[in-house]
């Protein structure tokens, strides 16, 4: 792919999707090129979010190939104190189940943030709290993406080998690949090299404070330069094409069904391997993993048939620009020019965002009002899985503290109440206020709300 074409497309995508900066890296047939456009530079460290899962899965499969662990042993073998609500899952959940998102738990992503205002849980505490989260399916019935189960897998890996996962990844992954500008978490990284995070909500771009993803281990913690991330993508490409290691090869084989969920791309199948997604595109097998966190998005993809790998990073969250970049890069390599992916995806996402805002407006009704803060409502509310949610008074109006942010509690004309949460999940969280208790619809996949009891 010609450098000028990369520049032209990068600038177009930045404009279409309102990106403050964009890292763009391509490897093709032994040639590599990477560059950062906009408000950042080649030394900028972008949070990789869920691309971190590809590092953890690679590490665990390495250990399995060496005979130090087994993908199919119950996690309880390595961590006897492991607990789950479903006792069958507790006794039978394996690394393979965890790394392919088949635990029976929905995302429960709100739990990643509910404790940040008072006590940010350690990795061990997070893994313990997962034991109280409600499942919505049996084990191995459905692929349900879970950062928290990856956190559990990280902690269990540490127990199995008696070593911190970050130390293992540095020694066995980063050092051999000379990835000197990749960091296990934000505590290690020079803060002044991390681009400022931005969100786009209701067609408005807004800078937000940097909020670390918390101690979720190999689920979402890493940072890297665009050049280092391209090195990792090239390594994944070459490993998939040539590995003779039995377990490592399974990383790139379907482990769970992942229905194609994007209204573009035309995939006929989708699957999740072990820390890697896969689908078909224009007759080619296409491997990838995306990552999104507050203020950031990242992407890694490769097409073995074409000896092609590519990576993208930006300091704008929840943007589908990264998928448009992937499809356009493949098309350019194939010499196909029948689709303007930036234009196509931006229009589809604009329609999707309008539909979301229309639904929010419908739920709020024509005249929503702020819920009045009263003394008996104020305080901390505890759930053994989710931890703390705090209700506080802000100028006489009730606010809910989730993580490091206060969100308004509103009531519509029908008396239904919602937390208007625009930073983490961009939506409304139904809430019921009771005597000494509150109930949140903490995950849309759950049939029942999650109950929190007031802390005395």
N, C-alpha and C positions, 0 to 999 in steps of 0.2 A: 504494500500500500504506500503510495507516494507521500512524502512528508507534507507537501502542499495540500494534498487532498485531506490528510489528517487535520491540518490546521483549519482548512475551510469548514470541514464538518464539525470540528470542535467549537468553532466560533458560532456556527449556526445553532448547534445544540444549546450552547450557553445562552444565546438570545431567546430561543424558543421556550426554554424551561427556566429562565431567570436564574441561572447558576452563577454564584459569585466567583467560583473557580472550578477548573476541571483538569484532573490528571488523566492522561491518555497514553497507554503503552501497548505496543504491538510486537510480537515475535512471529516471524514467518520464514521458514526454511533457512535457519541459521542467521537471519538478520533481525536485529532488535532496534527499536526506537521508542523513546518515551519523552514526554514533555508535559509541563504544567502550564495551563493558560489561566489568565485572569488574576485574581487577588491572592496568589500563592506562588510557590516556586518549587524547583526540583528537590529542595531540602525539606519541604513541608511534610509533616507527619499526619497522615489521615487515619482516623479511627476506621478499622476494617470491619467492625461490627461482626456479622455472622460469618464472614469469610474466616474468622478465627476457628470456626468449627472444622474447616479442612485441615488445619494444623493439628488440632486435638485428635481427629480421626486418623490422620497419618501416623501420629505418635502411638496411638493405641494399637493400630494394625502392625506397626513395627515390633512392638512388644509381643504381640501374638505370634508373629512369624519367628521370633526368637524363643518362643515357648515359655515366656515369663508370665503370660496370662492366656486365657482363652476367651474368644469373643462369645462363646456359647455357654460359659459358666455363669450361674446366677451371681449378680453383684453381691449378694449376701455372703458369698464365699470369701470375698475380699474385705467386706465391711459388715461384720456380723450384726451391728446395730442398725442396719438399713431398715427403714420402716416405710410402708405405704398403707393407704386406707384399705385397698383391696389386698387381702392377705395372699391370694394366689400370685398377684403381681409381685408382692414383696418377696416371695420365695423363688420366683422364676424369671424376673426381669434380668436380661443379660446386657453386655456391652453392645451386642448387635442390635437388640431392641432399642436401646437408648440412642445409639448413633444413627438409627434409621427412623426415629420418631414414632415408635409403635408401642409406647408405654400404656396407652389408654387414657392418659391425661390430655385435656385441651391445653392451650398455651398458658393460661393463668399469668399472662405477662404483667398484669397490674401489680402482682406480688413483688416484682423486681424493684418497684419504686415506693411501696407503702411504708417502708421503714426508714427511708433516707432522712426524714426530718428529725428523728430522735436517735436512732441507732442503726447504722448501716451494717447489716448482718455480714459475718465472715462467710467464707465459702462453706465451711462445716455447718454453720447455723442455717444457711440457705438450703443445703442438702437435707438437713433435719426437718426444716419447715415444709419441704416438698412432701414429706410423709403424712401431712395433714390435708393435702389438697384433694378435692373430690375428683374422681375420674368420671368420664361420660361414656367410656367404651371399655370392653374387655381387652386384655393384652393381645397384641398382634392382629387386631381387627381392622384398624384404620390408621393411616399415617396422619398424625397431628403434630405440627411443628412445635417444638418445645425447647426454649432456651434453658429452662429450669432443669429439665432432665439431663441436658448436656452438662449443667453445673454439677449434678449428681455424679455423672460419669467421670468428670474431672476429679472430684474428691475421691471416688472409689479407685481410680487409677493411682492417685497419690498413696492411698493405703496399700495397694497391691505391690508397689515398687519401693515404698519408703522414701520417696523423693518428691519434692514440689514439682508440679507439672511444668511450671515456667522454666525451672532449671533443666528439666529433661529436654524441653523443646529447644532451648538455647544450645544445649550440648549436642543434640542429635539431629536437629533440623537447621537452625539458623547458622550455626558455626560452620558446618560442612558446606553450606551453600553461600557462605560469605555474605550473609544478609545482615550487615552491620548497622543498618538503619531501620531495623524492625524491633519493636518493643512488645513485651508480653502484656503490659498494661500501662495506663497513663501515669502511674506513680514513678515509673522508670524513665519516661519520656520527657525531654526538655519542653516545658509548657509553651515557651515562646515559638516553638516550631509547629505547633498545632494550629491550623487555620480556625478563624472564628466560626462558630456554628450558626446556621440560619435555618429558619422554617418558612414555609409559604402557606399561609392560611387565608382563605377567602380572598385570593388574588393579591395578597399583601405579603411582601418579603420582610421578615423581621429577624434581626439578630437576637439570639437568646444566650443566656450564660452557658458556659461549658459545664455539662453534667456528666460525670463519669458513669459508666454502665453498672457500677457496683461489682461486688465480688461474685461473678458468675463463672469464673474459671474459663475454660476453653470455649465457652458459648459465644463470647462477644467482647473480648477485652483488648485485642491487639491493635497496634498502630504501625504504619510503615510508610516509607516514601513510595512514589509511583514506580521507581526503578526496582526497588526490592520486591514489590508486589509482582512486577513482571517476571523477575527471577523465579518467584514461587509458581507462577502460572506455567512457565516453561518447564519447571521441574515436574509439575503435575501432568502436563502433556506427555513428557518423555517417559514418566513412570507408567502412565496408562498404556503407552504403546509398547513398552519393552520389559516390564517387571516380570521376573520369574518367581517372585515371592507369592505363595498361595493366598495368604490372607490379604496382603496389600492389593492384589489383583481384584479382590472382592469389593474393594472400595468403589470400583467403577462399574459394578454390576447392579441391576435393580434389586433393592432389598424391600422396598415398599412402593405401592402405587401412589403416585402424586398426580392427580388429575390436572391437565393443563388449565390454568386459571386466569390467564391473561387474554383479553379480547383481541389479540393480534398475534402474529407469528405463525399461526396455522399448524401448531404441533399436533401430531396424531397420537403421541403417547408422551407421558411424563412419568418419571420415577425418581426416587431418592435412593442413592447408594449408601455409603458410609461417609457422611460429611461432604457429599457431592450430589448435585442435581443433574438430571439428564433428560433430554428430549430429542426429537428429530427436527431438522430444519433443512428444507430443500434436498431431502434424500440423504442427509449426513447426520451422523450421531454427534450431538452437541452437548458438551459437559459444561457446567457453570455453577457458581454460587454467588448470590448477591448478599449484601449486608446493608442494613439501615438502622440508624439510631438517631437520637435527637440532634438534628443539625448536620447529619452526614449520611452519605450513601457510598457504597463501594461495589465493585463487580469484578469477578474473575471468570473467564470463559476460555474454552479451547475446543478445536475441531480436529481430531486426530487425522482424518482423511486428508486434510489440507495442510498438516503440519503447522497449524495456526494457533496462537494463543494471544489473548488480549486482556487488558485490565483498565478499569476506570475508577476514579475517585472524585468526590465532590463534597463541598461543605454546605449541602442543601439536603434536607431529609425527605424521605418518602417520595422520591422522584423517579418516574419511569424512564427518565432520560438514559439511564444506564442500560436498559434493555434495547432501546432504540439504537444506541451506540453499538451494541453487540451484533444486532442483525445487519446494520449497515456495514460493519467491518467484514462480516462474512460475505455479504453481497459484493463488496468491492474486490475481495480476494477471488471470488468466482467470476468476476467480470459482468455481474448482473446489475442493471441500473433501472429496474422497473418500479422501484418503491423509494419514495422519500420518507425514510423512517422517522426523522425528527418531526416532520409535518404530520404524518399519520398518527404517531403515538401521542403527540401533544394535543391533537384534536380529540382523540378517544379519551384521554385523561381529563381534558377540560369538561367533556360530557359527564364522565364519572364523578368528578368533583362537584359539578352542578347538581347531580342527582343526590349526592351525599348531603349537600347543603339544603336541598329541598326537603329531604327527609328530616334533617335536624329542625328546620323551620316548622314542619308539620307537627313534630313532637312537641315543640315549644308552644305552638299555637300563636294566635295574633297578639296576645297581651300577657306574656309570661312576667312573673313578678319575683323579686328576690325574697327568699325566705328570711324572716326576721330571726335574728340571733337572740335566744333566750338563755338564761343562766343554766337551766336544767339540761340543755342540749350540749353545752360546751364541754370539751375535754377529749381525752384519748379513748379510743375504742380498739379492742384487741380481738384478733382472730388467731388461733394457733398456727395456721398455715400462712396467712397473709401478713400477720403482724399488725402494725399500727396504722390507723387512720385517725386524724385529729379534726375535730370541729371547732372552729374559732370564730371570734367576733371581729368583723372589719367594718367599722363605721355603722354598726347596728345591723349589718347583714351577715347571714351565716355563710361561712366559707369552709370548704373541706381541704385539708392539707394532705396532698398525696405527693410523696417525695419532697422536693424542695419548693413546691409551688402551692399557692392558695387558689382554689377554684370556687366560683360562685355556686351556691345551691339555689336552684330556681324551681318555681312551681307553675304549672300551666293551669288553664281554666278548669280542667277536670280534676284538679287536686293532685296530679301526678308530679313527683319531684325528681329532679335530675341534678347531677353534678356536671356542670358545663366544662368539660376537660378538653382543652384545645392543644396541649403540648405533646402528651404522650400518645394518645389514641385518636385525637381529632374528632371528638364526638360527645355524646351525652351518656352518662352512666346513671341508670335508674337507681334511686335511693329511697328507702323507707325509714322514717324516723319513728322510733318507739321509745318506751320508757326503759331507760338504761341500756337500750340496744339500738343498733342500726343495721339495715340490710342493704347490701350493694349487689347489683347484677354484675359481678366481678369479671365474668367471662360469658360472652353471648352463647357459647356452646353448652353452658350449664342450664339445666331445666329449673333449678332453684337458685335464689339469691344466696350470697354468702353473708352469714351473720357475724357481727362484731359486737362484743360486750363491753360496756363502759368500764374503764379501769378505775377502781376505787382509790 
